[in-house]
Amino acid sequence: MWDQQVLSAEAPVSESVDRHLEVIEIALDNGDVCAAQRHLRLVRLSLLDESAKQVPGAMVGGVALTGQEIASLRLLPDGSLSQKDIARAMGVTLNTLKTHLKSLYLKLGVHCRSEAINRSREIGLLPRPLALVTAPVRDDDFSAISA
């Protein structure tokens, strides 16, 4: 079939993803939704694999986090994503995500999403949020407006 082109395992991730995206576009143009979905899953896996490589040996209390645990941890701070959305983004079932989160929470020694985010920020697995600093307002700042 046309979508069975071989993608080199040695190609950089960006090249592999670009090729898959081209195949997805062709599949959608041809109305082949199954092929598009298949290649979309491959793109997700490529990106998750690359994401896991960027944090080599992430350790919590002497225990290494798996690539899937790291990938799910990186999606937790986005408050707009439900567990179902995170699972969909990772290309796994909701039950599989829950298994990853249960293992992650156990390794972090936490019980919920917010605790996991805070603990991960404390130990450097996640970046700290940017603090918004507001400048003090002086009375003379408004003098030009009222004149």
C-alpha positions as CSV (number, residue, x, y, z in Angstrom):
1,M,0.0,0.0,0.0
2,W,1.0,3.6,-0.5
3,D,1.3,4.3,3.3
4,Q,3.7,1.4,3.9
5,Q,6.8,3.4,3.1
6,V,9.8,2.6,5.2
7,L,11.0,5.2,7.6
8,S,14.6,4.8,8.7
9,A,15.0,4.2,12.4
10,E,18.3,6.1,12.2
11,A,16.7,9.3,10.8
12,P,16.5,12.2,13.2
13,V,13.1,12.4,14.9
14,S,12.2,15.7,13.1
15,E,12.7,14.0,9.7
16,S,10.7,11.0,10.8
17,V,7.9,13.2,12.1
18,D,7.9,15.3,8.9
19,R,7.6,12.1,6.8
20,H,4.8,10.8,8.9
21,L,3.0,14.2,8.6
22,E,3.3,14.0,4.9
23,V,1.8,10.5,4.9
24,I,-1.0,11.7,7.1
25,E,-1.8,14.6,4.7
26,I,-1.9,12.2,1.8
27,A,-4.0,9.7,3.7
28,L,-6.5,12.4,4.6
29,D,-6.6,13.6,1.0
30,N,-7.4,10.1,-0.1
31,G,-10.0,9.6,2.6
32,D,-7.9,6.9,4.3
33,V,-8.6,7.8,8.0
34,C,-7.2,4.5,9.3
35,A,-3.8,5.1,7.7
36,A,-3.8,8.7,9.0
37,Q,-4.6,7.5,12.6
38,R,-1.9,4.8,12.4
39,H,0.7,7.4,11.4
40,L,-0.5,9.9,14.0
41,R,0.1,7.3,16.7
42,L,3.7,6.8,15.3
43,V,4.2,10.6,15.5
44,R,3.1,10.6,19.1
45,L,5.4,7.7,20.0
46,S,8.3,9.4,18.3
47,L,7.8,12.6,20.2
48,L,7.3,10.8,23.5
49,D,10.4,8.7,22.9
50,E,12.4,11.9,22.2
51,S,10.9,13.6,25.2
52,A,12.0,10.8,27.5
53,K,15.6,11.0,26.1
54,Q,15.8,14.6,27.0
55,V,15.7,13.8,30.7
56,P,18.1,10.9,30.9
57,G,18.1,9.1,34.2
58,A,15.4,11.2,35.9
59,M,15.6,9.8,39.4
60,V,13.3,10.2,42.4
61,G,14.7,8.9,45.7
62,G,17.1,6.6,43.8
63,V,14.3,5.2,41.6
64,A,14.4,5.9,37.8
65,L,11.2,7.3,36.2
66,T,10.1,5.5,33.0
67,G,9.7,7.5,29.7
68,Q,5.9,7.2,30.0
69,E,6.0,8.5,33.6
70,I,8.1,11.5,32.5
71,A,5.8,12.1,29.5
72,S,2.7,12.1,31.7
73,L,4.4,14.3,34.3
74,R,5.1,16.9,31.7
75,L,1.5,17.1,30.7
76,L,0.1,17.4,34.3
77,P,0.7,21.1,34.9
78,D,-1.6,22.0,31.9
79,G,-4.7,22.5,34.0
80,S,-6.9,22.5,30.8
81,L,-6.1,18.8,30.2
82,S,-8.1,16.1,31.9
83,Q,-6.7,12.7,32.4
84,K,-8.7,11.6,29.3
85,D,-7.0,14.4,27.3
86,I,-3.6,13.4,28.5
87,A,-4.2,9.8,27.6
88,R,-5.3,10.8,24.2
89,A,-2.3,13.0,23.7
90,M,0.0,10.2,24.7
91,G,-1.8,7.7,22.5
92,V,-2.7,5.4,25.4
93,T,-5.9,4.3,27.1
94,L,-7.2,6.1,30.2
95,N,-6.5,3.0,32.3
96,T,-2.9,2.9,31.0
97,L,-2.4,6.5,31.9
98,K,-3.9,5.9,35.4
99,T,-1.3,3.1,35.8
100,H,1.5,5.4,34.8
101,L,0.2,8.1,37.2
102,K,-0.2,5.7,40.1
103,S,3.4,4.6,39.7
104,L,4.6,8.2,39.3
105,Y,2.7,9.3,42.4
106,L,4.2,6.4,44.4
107,K,7.7,7.2,43.3
108,L,7.2,10.9,44.2
109,G,5.5,10.1,47.5
110,V,2.4,12.1,46.7
111,H,-1.3,11.4,46.4
112,C,-2.7,13.7,43.8
113,R,-2.0,15.8,40.7
114,S,-1.3,19.1,42.4
115,E,1.1,17.4,44.9
116,A,2.9,15.7,42.0
117,I,3.4,19.0,40.2
118,N,4.6,20.8,43.3
119,R,7.0,17.9,44.3
120,S,8.4,17.7,40.8
121,R,9.1,21.4,40.8
122,E,10.8,21.1,44.1
123,I,13.2,18.4,42.9
124,G,13.7,20.0,39.4
125,L,11.8,17.6,37.2
126,L,9.5,20.4,36.1
127,P,10.3,24.1,35.7
128,R,8.9,26.5,38.3
129,P,6.1,28.7,37.0
130,L,6.9,32.2,36.0
131,A,6.0,34.8,38.7
132,L,4.1,37.8,37.5
133,V,5.5,41.0,38.9
134,T,3.4,44.1,38.8
135,A,5.0,47.5,38.9
136,P,3.7,49.9,41.5
137,V,1.4,52.6,40.2
138,R,2.2,56.2,41.0
139,D,-0.3,59.0,41.1
140,D,1.5,61.1,38.5
141,D,1.1,58.1,36.0
142,F,-2.5,59.2,35.7
143,S,-2.0,62.9,35.5
144,A,-1.5,62.9,31.7
145,I,-4.7,60.9,31.3
146,S,-7.0,63.2,33.3
147,A,-5.6,66.4,31.8
